[in-house]
């Protein structure tokens, strides 16, 4: 793989993550709170990408995540 191809893949993944971050934040904002299971069923993307988006948003204090029974709850 050339350096240019690697950059294209990296840019694509960054854009995909940015879109997922926006979608996760939109769902949480619209619903006030949502479980991780509900979020998975709403978003049509990989579980790993959803977790990366949640991690980014929680580090920026844009969402909060806590354990709720058998699931995790995301809130504003």
N, C-alpha and C positions, 0 to 999 in steps of 0.2 A: 504494500500500500504506500502510495506516495505521500509526501508531506501535505500536498494540496487535498488529497482525498481524506486524510486524517482530519484536517481542519474542517472540511465539509461535514464529516460525520459528527465532529464535536459541536459545530454550529447547529446542526440539525437536532442533536440531543438537547442542547441548551434551549432551543426554541420550543421543543416538545415539553420540556420541564416548565418553561415559562407559561405555556398555555395551560398545563395541568395545574400549576399554582393558581392561576387566575380562576380556573373552573372550581377548584376546591374552595377558594375564598368566596366565590359567588354563592356556592351551595350553602356554606356556613352562614353567610350574611343573610340569605333569603330565609333560611329556616331557623336561625338563632342558635340551634345546636343540631348535631346529626351524629349518629353512631358511625363507626368505621365500616360496619357491615352495610348500613344504608348508603353510605358514600360510595362504596364499591359497586353497589347495584345501580346507582345513578350514573356514575362515570364509566365510560367504556374504554378503559385503559388498563395497563398492567398494574398489579398490586405494588410492585417495586416503585414505579413512577409515582403512584399515589403517596406512598410512604416518603419518598424524597420531597414531594411537594409539601406534605404535612410537616416534615422536619424543617424545611425552609421557613414556612409560615410561623411555626412555633418559635423558632429562633429569633424571628423578627417581632415577636409578641403580637402578631396579627390574629392568631387563633390560640386557643388553649386546648390542651388535651388531658383527659383524666380517665382513670379506669372506672368503668361503670358496670359492675356485675361481670358478665362473661365477655364484655365488649369494651371498646374505648369510645368516649364521647368527645367530640370536637365542638367547641363553642367560640363565640366572639370574645 
